[in-house]
Amino acid sequence: MENRALEIIPDTIVTMAAQKLNEVKALLAPYLQTLTAGERKKLLKMSNQSFGFVTKAVQYCQQNPQFIPGYIEFDKLNNDYGVMAAIRPLFETCTQLQSDLDDTAMRAGSDAFSQCLLYYYNVEMAAGKGEQVATPIMEDLTERFFGVI
């Protein structure tokens, strides 16, 4: 098994990144919404394709207001569209960052876990051969990872 030996992120970089993320979160907090799982399930989901549809429909509403149904308040529609258009680039950047963090964590975690499993199997063989120092290590690791291995 190849260990890809990723570069360690310095603590100062991790601290600075966490501070900046917290700053962004605090900056946007007054404008963000929190939904329950039930609310999320009920709402329409806007994809890239549907964003294009909404963009064009809002433009047509502005140009041809005679077709806007009486129960639609265009100012609220335009406000909702403006919010979505404003946060879209932030959302895309955060989505990419989350994906990159997830990929890095998965690679590092997989490498560490696979190397530790090799160590565990070696300790297990040594314990099976009666090496006294190996037995408590094997028992501790077996207890901690029972069901994972």
ROLO-559846 format. One record per residue: residue number from 1; x, y, z of N, C-alpha, C, CB in turn; residue in one letter. Coordinates in pm, whole numbers, padded with zeros to 5 digits, always signed. Each point is the difference from the previous one (the first is absolute). Glycine has a CB too. Layout:
REM residues N
+-----+--------+--------+--------+--------+--------+--------+--------+--------+--------+--------+--------+--------+------+
! pos !    n.x !    n.y !    n.z !   ca.x !   ca.y !   ca.z !    c.x !    c.y !    c.z !   cb.x !   cb.y !   cb.z ! code !
+-----+--------+--------+--------+--------+--------+--------+--------+--------+--------+--------+--------+--------+------+
! NUM !      X !      Y !      Z !      X !      Y !      Z !      X !      Y !      Z !      X !      Y !      Z !    a !
...
+-----+--------+--------+--------+--------+--------+--------+--------+--------+--------+--------+--------+--------+------+
This chain:
REM residues 149
+-----+--------+--------+--------+--------+--------+--------+--------+--------+--------+--------+--------+--------+------+
! pos !    n.x !    n.y !    n.z !   ca.x !   ca.y !   ca.z !    c.x !    c.y !    c.z !   cb.x !   cb.y !   cb.z ! code !
+-----+--------+--------+--------+--------+--------+--------+--------+--------+--------+--------+--------+--------+------+
!   1 ! +00083 ! -00119 ! +00000 ! -00083 ! +00119 ! +00000 ! +00087 ! +00124 ! +00000 ! -00181 ! -00124 ! +00120 !    m !
!   2 ! +00153 ! +00212 ! -00213 ! +00078 ! +00122 ! -00012 ! -00056 ! +00109 ! +00090 ! +00059 ! -00062 ! -00235 !    e !
!   3 ! +00029 ! +00122 ! +00315 ! -00038 ! +00115 ! +00081 ! +00045 ! +00123 ! -00076 ! +00018 ! -00130 ! +00221 !    n !
!   4 ! -00111 ! +00215 ! -00258 ! +00029 ! +00114 ! -00086 ! +00065 ! +00117 ! +00073 ! -00192 ! -00071 ! -00138 !    r !
!   5 ! +00213 ! +00062 ! +00267 ! +00070 ! +00100 ! +00083 ! -00039 ! +00143 ! -00039 ! +00189 ! -00160 ! +00027 !    a !
!   6 ! -00306 ! +00200 ! +00014 ! -00047 ! +00135 ! -00026 ! +00080 ! +00101 ! +00082 ! -00231 ! -00089 ! -00050 !    l !
!   7 ! +00237 ! +00211 ! +00001 ! +00071 ! +00105 ! +00073 ! -00083 ! +00043 ! +00120 ! +00114 ! +00077 ! -00213 !    e !
!   8 ! -00051 ! -00070 ! +00329 ! -00068 ! +00042 ! +00122 ! -00031 ! +00149 ! -00009 ! +00118 ! -00180 ! +00136 !    i !
!   9 ! -00241 ! +00214 ! -00102 ! -00042 ! +00141 ! +00000 ! +00047 ! +00060 ! +00133 ! -00204 ! -00044 ! -00152 !    i !
!  10 ! +00285 ! +00149 ! +00148 ! +00048 ! +00060 ! +00125 ! -00115 ! +00049 ! +00087 ! +00210 ! +00068 ! -00118 !    p !
!  11 ! -00191 ! -00080 ! +00249 ! -00103 ! +00044 ! +00096 ! -00040 ! +00145 ! -00022 ! +00091 ! -00164 ! +00165 !    d !
!  12 ! +00006 ! +00249 ! -00199 ! -00032 ! +00142 ! -00022 ! -00096 ! +00017 ! -00118 ! +00225 ! +00064 ! +00094 !    t !
!  13 ! -00207 ! -00144 ! -00197 ! -00089 ! +00006 ! -00118 ! -00140 ! -00049 ! +00038 ! +00197 ! -00035 ! -00156 !    i !
!  14 ! -00204 ! -00075 ! +00230 ! -00130 ! -00053 ! +00044 ! -00071 ! +00104 ! +00087 ! +00089 ! -00237 ! -00008 !    v !
!  15 ! -00017 ! +00298 ! +00101 ! -00058 ! +00102 ! +00088 ! -00049 ! +00120 ! -00080 ! +00151 ! -00075 ! +00185 !    t !
!  16 ! -00069 ! +00123 ! -00278 ! -00039 ! +00116 ! -00081 ! -00122 ! -00033 ! -00086 ! +00239 ! +00077 ! -00003 !    m !
!  17 ! -00241 ! -00195 ! -00057 ! -00113 ! -00040 ! -00085 ! -00128 ! -00009 ! +00083 ! +00157 ! -00126 ! -00152 !    a !
!  18 ! -00147 ! +00066 ! +00271 ! -00117 ! -00011 ! +00087 ! -00051 ! +00138 ! +00040 ! +00085 ! -00221 ! +00086 !    a !
!  19 ! +00006 ! +00312 ! -00054 ! -00040 ! +00137 ! +00036 ! -00071 ! +00069 ! -00116 ! +00193 ! +00013 ! +00159 !    q !
!  20 ! -00139 ! -00029 ! -00279 ! -00061 ! +00065 ! -00117 ! -00136 ! -00061 ! -00031 ! +00228 ! +00049 ! -00091 !    k !
!  21 ! -00241 ! -00179 ! +00104 ! -00130 ! -00064 ! -00022 ! -00102 ! +00049 ! +00103 ! +00115 ! -00203 ! -00096 !    l !
!  22 ! -00071 ! +00215 ! +00222 ! -00089 ! +00052 ! +00104 ! -00038 ! +00146 ! -00027 ! +00104 ! -00157 ! +00164 !    n !
!  23 ! -00010 ! +00235 ! -00219 ! -00030 ! +00138 ! -00036 ! -00107 ! +00005 ! -00109 ! +00235 ! +00068 ! +00063 !    e !
!  24 ! -00220 ! -00151 ! -00165 ! -00098 ! -00005 ! -00109 ! -00136 ! -00044 ! +00053 ! +00184 ! -00053 ! -00165 !    v !
!  25 ! -00183 ! -00048 ! +00251 ! -00126 ! -00048 ! +00059 ! -00069 ! +00111 ! +00079 ! +00095 ! -00233 ! +00012 !    k !
!  26 ! -00020 ! +00306 ! +00069 ! -00056 ! +00109 ! +00079 ! -00049 ! +00114 ! -00089 ! +00152 ! -00061 ! +00190 !    a !
!  27 ! -00078 ! +00089 ! -00296 ! -00037 ! +00107 ! -00093 ! -00133 ! -00030 ! -00069 ! +00243 ! +00049 ! -00035 !    l !
!  28 ! -00263 ! -00174 ! -00002 ! -00121 ! -00039 ! -00073 ! -00117 ! -00039 ! +00090 ! +00148 ! -00074 ! -00182 !    l !
!  29 ! -00121 ! +00049 ! +00310 ! -00102 ! -00053 ! +00092 ! -00133 ! +00075 ! -00003 ! +00186 ! -00072 ! +00142 !    a !
!  30 ! -00187 ! +00205 ! -00146 ! -00130 ! +00069 ! +00001 ! -00085 ! -00026 ! -00124 ! +00108 ! +00174 ! +00138 !    p !
!  31 ! -00046 ! -00225 ! -00243 ! -00070 ! -00018 ! -00127 ! -00034 ! -00145 ! -00032 ! +00117 ! +00202 ! -00079 !    y !
!  32 ! -00067 ! -00294 ! +00159 ! -00016 ! -00142 ! -00030 ! -00121 ! -00059 ! +00071 ! +00246 ! -00018 ! -00031 !    l !
!  33 ! -00302 ! -00085 ! -00028 ! -00116 ! -00070 ! +00052 ! +00041 ! -00140 ! +00045 ! -00154 ! +00133 ! -00151 !    q !
!  34 ! +00086 ! -00186 ! +00250 ! +00019 ! -00138 ! +00043 ! -00133 ! -00072 ! -00020 ! +00180 ! +00064 ! +00169 !    t !
!  35 ! -00176 ! -00176 ! -00238 ! -00121 ! -00077 ! -00030 ! +00003 ! -00133 ! +00074 ! -00017 ! +00109 ! -00225 !    l !
!  36 ! -00101 ! -00157 ! +00260 ! -00010 ! -00135 ! +00056 ! +00006 ! -00099 ! -00115 ! -00139 ! +00081 ! +00198 !    t !
!  37 ! +00159 ! -00207 ! -00166 ! +00002 ! -00104 ! -00103 ! -00133 ! -00004 ! -00074 ! +00164 ! -00134 ! +00136 !    a !
!  38 ! -00273 ! +00150 ! -00063 ! -00132 ! +00000 ! -00062 ! -00019 ! +00116 ! -00096 ! -00088 ! -00112 ! +00202 !    g !
!  39 ! +00135 ! +00230 ! -00161 ! -00009 ! +00117 ! -00088 ! +00083 ! -00020 ! -00126 ! -00036 ! +00147 ! +00200 !    e !
!  40 ! +00155 ! -00202 ! -00184 ! +00087 ! -00024 ! -00117 ! -00067 ! -00096 ! -00098 ! +00203 ! +00040 ! +00143 !    r !
!  41 ! -00270 ! -00140 ! -00088 ! -00065 ! -00100 ! -00084 ! -00111 ! +00061 ! -00085 ! +00055 ! -00173 ! +00172 !    k !
!  42 ! -00126 ! +00272 ! -00117 ! -00116 ! +00060 ! -00068 ! +00038 ! +00102 ! -00108 ! -00127 ! -00037 ! +00210 !    k !
!  43 ! +00245 ! +00095 ! -00198 ! +00038 ! +00110 ! -00090 ! +00052 ! -00050 ! -00134 ! +00052 ! +00137 ! +00201 !    l !
!  44 ! -00078 ! -00058 ! -00306 ! +00057 ! -00028 ! -00131 ! +00151 ! +00022 ! +00006 ! -00216 ! +00067 ! -00117 !    l !
!  45 ! +00290 ! -00149 ! +00044 ! +00146 ! +00012 ! -00002 ! +00042 ! +00068 ! -00130 ! +00026 ! -00209 ! +00144 !    k !
!  46 ! +00061 ! +00309 ! -00134 ! +00044 ! +00073 ! -00118 ! +00136 ! -00051 ! -00046 ! -00130 ! +00202 ! +00074 !    m !
!  47 ! +00133 ! -00260 ! -00192 ! +00125 ! -00046 ! -00061 ! +00054 ! +00110 ! -00091 ! -00076 ! -00243 ! +00011 !    s !
!  48 ! +00188 ! +00217 ! -00076 ! +00054 ! +00097 ! -00096 ! -00100 ! +00027 ! -00111 ! +00232 ! -00078 ! +00052 !    n !
!  49 ! -00295 ! -00028 ! -00100 ! -00097 ! +00014 ! -00108 ! -00122 ! +00080 ! +00046 ! +00079 ! -00218 ! -00097 !    q !
!  50 ! -00131 ! +00188 ! +00214 ! -00117 ! +00075 ! +00048 ! +00037 ! +00143 ! +00037 ! -00099 ! -00214 ! +00084 !    s !
!  51 ! +00225 ! +00240 ! -00046 ! +00043 ! +00138 ! +00025 ! -00007 ! +00081 ! -00128 ! +00151 ! -00078 ! +00186 !    f !
!  52 ! -00110 ! +00017 ! -00297 ! -00012 ! +00067 ! -00130 ! -00145 ! +00030 ! -00034 ! +00207 ! -00117 ! -00075 !    g !
!  53 ! -00295 ! +00022 ! +00103 ! -00144 ! +00020 ! -00023 ! -00052 ! +00117 ! +00083 ! -00026 ! -00246 ! -00050 !    f !
!  54 ! +00060 ! +00247 ! +00178 ! -00047 ! +00106 ! +00090 ! +00055 ! +00136 ! -00045 ! -00013 ! -00166 ! +00191 !    v !
!  55 ! +00140 ! +00170 ! -00228 ! +00060 ! +00125 ! -00048 ! -00078 ! +00056 ! -00117 ! +00225 ! -00078 ! +00078 !    t !
!  56 ! -00251 ! -00008 ! -00175 ! -00072 ! +00043 ! -00120 ! -00144 ! +00038 ! +00034 ! +00146 ! -00149 ! -00140 !    k !
!  57 ! -00212 ! +00073 ! +00226 ! -00138 ! +00030 ! +00037 ! -00010 ! +00134 ! +00073 ! -00047 ! -00245 ! +00016 !    a !
!  58 ! +00142 ! +00275 ! +00072 ! +00001 ! +00129 ! +00070 ! +00018 ! +00114 ! -00100 ! +00093 ! -00110 ! +00208 !    v !
!  59 ! -00005 ! +00090 ! -00305 ! +00018 ! +00102 ! -00105 ! -00129 ! +00023 ! -00077 ! +00242 ! -00065 ! -00019 !    q !
!  60 ! -00310 ! -00043 ! -00016 ! -00127 ! +00014 ! -00072 ! -00106 ! +00068 ! +00087 ! +00055 ! -00206 ! -00132 !    y !
!  61 ! -00055 ! +00175 ! +00261 ! -00094 ! +00068 ! +00090 ! +00023 ! +00151 ! -00001 ! -00009 ! -00206 ! +00145 !    c !
!  62 ! +00136 ! +00246 ! -00146 ! +00033 ! +00142 ! -00003 ! -00044 ! +00065 ! -00132 ! +00195 ! -00044 ! +00153 !    q !
!  63 ! -00174 ! -00028 ! -00263 ! -00030 ! +00054 ! -00132 ! -00148 ! -00009 ! -00037 ! +00230 ! -00063 ! -00067 !    q !
!  64 ! -00298 ! -00037 ! +00120 ! -00140 ! -00026 ! -00036 ! -00084 ! -00024 ! +00126 ! +00074 ! -00098 ! -00221 !    n !
!  65 ! -00089 ! +00198 ! +00305 ! -00069 ! -00018 ! +00127 ! -00149 ! -00033 ! -00015 ! +00163 ! +00157 ! +00098 !    p !
!  66 ! -00218 ! -00138 ! -00215 ! -00142 ! -00029 ! -00020 ! -00032 ! -00149 ! +00017 ! -00011 ! +00195 ! -00156 !    q !
!  67 ! +00113 ! -00280 ! +00150 ! -00023 ! -00145 ! +00014 ! +00022 ! -00051 ! +00143 ! +00068 ! -00024 ! -00238 !    f !
!  68 ! -00029 ! +00112 ! +00328 ! +00022 ! -00041 ! +00139 ! -00135 ! -00022 ! +00066 ! +00219 ! +00129 ! +00013 !    i !
!  69 ! -00244 ! -00250 ! +00038 ! -00128 ! -00025 ! +00068 ! -00016 ! +00094 ! +00120 ! +00007 ! -00241 ! -00074 !    p !
!  70 ! -00130 ! +00274 ! +00106 ! -00029 ! +00093 ! +00109 ! +00048 ! -00047 ! +00136 ! -00194 ! +00070 ! -00130 !    g !
!  71 ! +00209 ! -00199 ! +00149 ! +00042 ! -00053 ! +00130 ! +00152 ! -00004 ! +00016 ! -00208 ! -00135 ! +00004 !    y !
!  72 ! +00283 ! +00176 ! -00107 ! +00145 ! +00007 ! +00010 ! +00039 ! +00145 ! +00025 ! +00031 ! -00199 ! -00154 !    i !
!  73 ! +00046 ! +00220 ! +00262 ! +00053 ! +00133 ! +00028 ! +00139 ! +00007 ! -00062 ! -00134 ! +00023 ! +00218 !    e !
!  74 ! +00144 ! +00050 ! -00328 ! +00125 ! +00003 ! -00074 ! +00117 ! +00050 ! +00085 ! -00131 ! +00038 ! -00208 !    f !
!  75 ! +00107 ! +00059 ! +00295 ! +00110 ! +00051 ! +00084 ! +00059 ! -00111 ! +00086 ! -00110 ! +00226 ! +00003 !    d !
!  76 ! +00025 ! -00312 ! +00052 ! +00049 ! -00112 ! +00081 ! +00072 ! -00103 ! -00088 ! -00189 ! +00035 ! +00164 !    k !
!  77 ! +00134 ! -00061 ! -00282 ! +00065 ! -00092 ! -00094 ! +00138 ! +00053 ! -00037 ! -00224 ! -00073 ! -00090 !    l !
!  78 ! +00230 ! +00200 ! +00055 ! +00126 ! +00061 ! -00040 ! +00100 ! -00001 ! +00116 ! -00123 ! +00144 ! -00166 !    n !
!  79 ! +00075 ! -00124 ! +00288 ! +00086 ! -00005 ! +00118 ! +00056 ! -00142 ! +00020 ! -00135 ! +00186 ! +00106 !    n !
!  80 ! +00048 ! -00286 ! -00116 ! +00045 ! -00139 ! +00014 ! +00105 ! -00034 ! -00105 ! -00224 ! -00063 ! +00095 !    d !
!  81 ! +00198 ! +00106 ! -00218 ! +00096 ! -00024 ! -00108 ! +00132 ! +00070 ! +00030 ! -00190 ! -00022 ! -00166 !    y !
!  82 ! +00183 ! +00146 ! +00215 ! +00121 ! +00075 ! +00032 ! +00083 ! -00068 ! +00108 ! -00119 ! +00207 ! -00064 !    g !
!  83 ! +00051 ! -00262 ! +00164 ! +00071 ! -00073 ! +00107 ! +00071 ! -00121 ! -00060 ! -00170 ! +00077 ! +00172 !    v !
!  84 ! +00098 ! -00153 ! -00253 ! +00060 ! -00120 ! -00060 ! +00118 ! +00036 ! -00090 ! -00224 ! -00114 ! +00009 !    m !
!  85 ! +00207 ! +00218 ! -00091 ! +00109 ! +00041 ! -00089 ! +00121 ! +00047 ! +00080 ! -00169 ! +00064 ! -00174 !    a !
!  86 ! +00146 ! +00003 ! +00286 ! +00110 ! +00051 ! +00082 ! +00078 ! -00112 ! +00070 ! -00130 ! +00210 ! +00033 !    a !
!  87 ! +00058 ! -00309 ! +00019 ! +00070 ! -00104 ! +00077 ! +00052 ! -00114 ! -00087 ! -00144 ! +00058 ! +00193 !    i !
!  88 ! +00099 ! -00064 ! -00316 ! +00040 ! -00110 ! -00089 ! +00153 ! -00015 ! -00012 ! -00212 ! +00037 ! -00125 !    r !
!  89 ! +00288 ! +00070 ! +00098 ! +00146 ! -00017 ! -00009 ! +00061 ! -00045 ! +00133 ! +00004 ! +00175 ! -00177 !    p !
!  90 ! -00058 ! -00126 ! +00288 ! +00050 ! -00043 ! +00132 ! -00028 ! -00148 ! +00021 ! -00036 ! +00231 ! +00092 !    l !
!  91 ! -00085 ! -00271 ! -00129 ! -00041 ! -00140 ! +00014 ! +00091 ! -00091 ! -00083 ! -00238 ! +00073 ! +00040 !    f !
!  92 ! +00266 ! -00032 ! -00164 ! +00085 ! -00082 ! -00087 ! +00141 ! -00012 ! +00055 ! -00136 ! +00071 ! -00197 !    e !
!  93 ! +00190 ! +00039 ! +00250 ! +00134 ! -00003 ! +00059 ! +00002 ! -00091 ! +00123 ! +00044 ! +00233 ! -00085 !    t !
!  94 ! -00144 ! -00219 ! +00171 ! -00008 ! -00084 ! +00121 ! -00019 ! -00147 ! -00035 ! -00096 ! +00194 ! +00125 !    c !
!  95 ! +00016 ! -00221 ! -00226 ! -00021 ! -00139 ! -00043 ! +00131 ! -00061 ! -00049 ! -00238 ! +00055 ! -00063 !    t !
!  96 ! +00315 ! +00021 ! -00015 ! +00129 ! -00050 ! -00048 ! +00097 ! -00020 ! +00116 ! -00037 ! +00117 ! -00219 !    q !
!  97 ! +00038 ! -00022 ! +00312 ! +00088 ! -00013 ! +00117 ! -00037 ! -00122 ! +00082 ! +00029 ! +00249 ! +00006 !    l !
!  98 ! -00159 ! -00270 ! +00016 ! -00044 ! -00117 ! +00077 ! +00042 ! -00128 ! -00071 ! -00195 ! +00131 ! +00090 !    q !
!  99 ! +00179 ! -00135 ! -00222 ! +00039 ! -00118 ! -00076 ! +00150 ! -00026 ! +00012 ! -00190 ! +00042 ! -00160 !    s !
! 100 ! +00270 ! +00064 ! +00148 ! +00146 ! -00014 ! +00012 ! +00041 ! -00045 ! +00141 ! +00028 ! +00177 ! -00175 !    d !
! 101 ! -00091 ! -00121 ! +00278 ! +00028 ! -00042 ! +00137 ! -00039 ! -00146 ! +00021 ! -00035 ! +00236 ! +00080 !    l !
! 102 ! -00081 ! -00273 ! -00132 ! -00048 ! -00137 ! +00013 ! +00095 ! -00098 ! -00070 ! -00237 ! +00084 ! +00013 !    d !
! 103 ! +00281 ! -00049 ! -00134 ! +00093 ! -00086 ! -00074 ! +00132 ! -00015 ! +00075 ! -00107 ! +00072 ! -00215 !    d !
! 104 ! +00158 ! +00038 ! +00267 ! +00127 ! -00004 ! +00074 ! -00014 ! -00083 ! +00127 ! +00061 ! +00225 ! -00093 !    t !
! 105 ! -00170 ! -00204 ! +00166 ! -00024 ! -00078 ! +00123 ! -00016 ! -00148 ! -00033 ! -00109 ! +00200 ! +00106 !    a !
! 106 ! +00040 ! -00230 ! -00216 ! -00019 ! -00140 ! -00037 ! +00133 ! -00066 ! -00035 ! -00230 ! +00055 ! -00083 !    m !
! 107 ! +00313 ! +00015 ! +00004 ! +00129 ! -00058 ! -00038 ! +00089 ! -00018 ! +00123 ! -00019 ! +00107 ! -00226 !    r !
! 108 ! +00031 ! -00004 ! +00308 ! +00086 ! -00009 ! +00119 ! -00052 ! -00106 ! +00096 ! +00060 ! +00243 ! -00024 !    a !
! 109 ! -00191 ! -00245 ! +00045 ! -00060 ! -00099 ! +00090 ! +00018 ! -00141 ! -00049 ! -00165 ! +00169 ! +00068 !    g !
! 110 ! +00147 ! -00189 ! -00198 ! +00016 ! -00133 ! -00059 ! +00144 ! -00048 ! +00013 ! -00186 ! +00048 ! -00160 !    s !
! 111 ! +00280 ! +00043 ! +00129 ! +00141 ! -00037 ! +00011 ! +00037 ! -00035 ! +00144 ! +00052 ! +00150 ! -00194 !    d !
! 112 ! -00093 ! -00066 ! +00289 ! +00033 ! -00026 ! +00140 ! -00065 ! -00129 ! +00048 ! +00019 ! +00247 ! +00040 !    a !
! 113 ! -00147 ! -00267 ! -00074 ! -00072 ! -00119 ! +00045 ! +00063 ! -00127 ! -00058 ! -00211 ! +00136 ! +00017 !    f !
! 114 ! +00244 ! -00134 ! -00147 ! +00057 ! -00121 ! -00061 ! +00137 ! -00033 ! +00060 ! -00125 ! +00051 ! -00212 !    s !
! 115 ! +00206 ! +00052 ! +00239 ! +00132 ! -00024 ! +00060 ! -00014 ! -00053 ! +00143 ! +00097 ! +00182 ! -00144 !    q !
! 116 ! -00195 ! -00129 ! +00218 ! -00022 ! -00047 ! +00137 ! -00055 ! -00142 ! +00002 ! -00042 ! +00235 ! +00071 !    c !
! 117 ! -00037 ! -00272 ! -00172 ! -00046 ! -00138 ! -00010 ! +00117 ! -00095 ! -00022 ! -00220 ! +00080 ! -00091 !    l !
! 118 ! +00315 ! -00039 ! +00008 ! +00119 ! -00083 ! -00022 ! +00077 ! -00018 ! +00131 ! +00015 ! +00081 ! -00238 !    l !
! 119 ! -00002 ! +00028 ! +00314 ! +00065 ! -00008 ! +00130 ! -00076 ! -00095 ! +00092 ! +00087 ! +00235 ! -00028 !    y !
! 120 ! -00220 ! -00221 ! +00031 ! -00084 ! -00085 ! +00085 ! +00019 ! -00147 ! -00036 ! -00168 ! +00187 ! +00021 !    y !
! 121 ! +00165 ! -00219 ! -00150 ! +00016 ! -00140 ! -00042 ! +00136 ! -00054 ! +00041 ! -00155 ! +00041 ! -00193 !    y !
! 122 ! +00258 ! +00042 ! +00188 ! +00134 ! -00042 ! +00041 ! +00003 ! -00026 ! +00151 ! +00102 ! +00133 ! -00189 !    n !
! 123 ! -00166 ! -00044 ! +00266 ! -00008 ! -00019 ! +00146 ! -00079 ! -00126 ! +00031 ! +00012 ! +00250 ! +00036 !    v !
! 124 ! -00119 ! -00274 ! -00110 ! -00083 ! -00118 ! +00020 ! +00082 ! -00128 ! -00023 ! -00205 ! +00131 ! -00071 !    e !
! 125 ! +00286 ! -00130 ! -00035 ! +00086 ! -00118 ! -00026 ! +00101 ! -00019 ! +00112 ! -00028 ! +00033 ! -00247 !    m !
! 126 ! +00087 ! +00078 ! +00294 ! +00099 ! -00009 ! +00108 ! -00065 ! -00052 ! +00128 ! +00129 ! +00190 ! -00103 !    a !
! 127 ! -00250 ! -00145 ! +00132 ! -00071 ! -00047 ! +00119 ! -00031 ! -00149 ! -00013 ! -00099 ! +00228 ! +00036 !    a !
! 128 ! +00064 ! -00270 ! -00157 ! -00028 ! -00141 ! -00024 ! +00123 ! -00088 ! +00019 ! -00177 ! +00069 ! -00159 !    g !
! 129 ! +00295 ! -00010 ! +00142 ! +00125 ! -00073 ! +00019 ! +00049 ! +00010 ! +00144 ! +00058 ! +00042 ! -00239 !    k !
! 130 ! -00139 ! +00023 ! +00325 ! +00034 ! +00003 ! +00142 ! +00082 ! +00119 ! +00044 ! -00011 ! -00240 ! -00010 !    g !
! 131 ! +00030 ! +00340 ! -00073 ! +00075 ! +00118 ! +00042 ! -00084 ! +00079 ! +00100 ! +00124 ! +00011 ! -00222 !    e !
! 132 ! -00076 ! -00001 ! +00345 ! -00079 ! +00058 ! +00108 ! -00032 ! +00147 ! -00020 ! +00106 ! -00164 ! +00150 !    q !
! 133 ! -00017 ! +00241 ! -00204 ! -00023 ! +00143 ! -00021 ! -00113 ! +00023 ! -00101 ! +00242 ! +00048 ! +00054 !    v !
! 134 ! -00256 ! -00140 ! -00149 ! -00099 ! +00016 ! -00107 ! -00143 ! -00025 ! +00048 ! +00174 ! -00070 ! -00162 !    a !
! 135 ! -00192 ! -00017 ! +00260 ! -00135 ! -00038 ! +00043 ! -00083 ! +00119 ! +00050 ! +00092 ! -00223 ! +00059 !    t !
! 136 ! -00045 ! +00307 ! +00034 ! -00083 ! +00113 ! +00044 ! -00026 ! +00102 ! -00112 ! +00093 ! -00032 ! +00230 !    p !
! 137 ! +00003 ! +00047 ! -00320 ! -00021 ! +00091 ! -00114 ! -00113 ! -00055 ! -00087 ! +00243 ! +00072 ! +00003 !    i !
! 138 ! -00236 ! -00201 ! -00034 ! -00103 ! -00063 ! -00082 ! -00137 ! +00010 ! +00067 ! +00172 ! -00157 ! -00094 !    m !
! 139 ! -00177 ! +00130 ! +00224 ! -00128 ! +00006 ! +00072 ! -00058 ! +00142 ! -00002 ! +00076 ! -00189 ! +00147 !    e !
! 140 ! +00009 ! +00288 ! -00126 ! -00047 ! +00139 ! -00001 ! -00051 ! +00040 ! -00139 ! +00165 ! +00056 ! +00183 !    d !
! 141 ! -00087 ! -00088 ! -00285 ! -00043 ! +00036 ! -00136 ! -00124 ! -00078 ! -00042 ! +00238 ! +00052 ! -00057 !    l !
! 142 ! -00247 ! -00178 ! +00096 ! -00118 ! -00080 ! -00033 ! -00124 ! +00061 ! +00064 ! +00142 ! -00207 ! -00018 !    t !
! 143 ! -00128 ! +00249 ! +00145 ! -00113 ! +00060 ! +00071 ! -00043 ! +00131 ! -00066 ! +00079 ! -00106 ! +00213 !    e !
! 144 ! +00018 ! +00188 ! -00254 ! -00031 ! +00130 ! -00058 ! -00060 ! -00010 ! -00139 ! +00184 ! +00096 ! +00134 !    r !
! 145 ! -00146 ! -00196 ! -00210 ! -00044 ! -00008 ! -00138 ! -00087 ! -00121 ! -00029 ! +00206 ! +00117 ! -00061 !    f !
! 146 ! -00260 ! -00180 ! +00165 ! -00088 ! -00114 ! -00020 ! -00117 ! +00042 ! -00088 ! +00067 ! -00099 ! +00223 !    f !
! 147 ! -00090 ! +00023 ! -00327 ! -00110 ! +00031 ! -00091 ! +00041 ! +00091 ! -00115 ! -00154 ! -00027 ! +00191 !    g !
! 148 ! +00266 ! +00096 ! -00178 ! +00048 ! +00087 ! -00107 ! +00088 ! -00080 ! -00096 ! -00010 ! +00200 ! +00153 !    v !
! 149 ! +00082 ! -00295 ! -00098 ! +00097 ! -00077 ! -00078 ! -00071 ! -00106 ! -00082 ! +00176 ! +00041 ! +00173 !    i !
+-----+--------+--------+--------+--------+--------+--------+--------+--------+--------+--------+--------+--------+------+
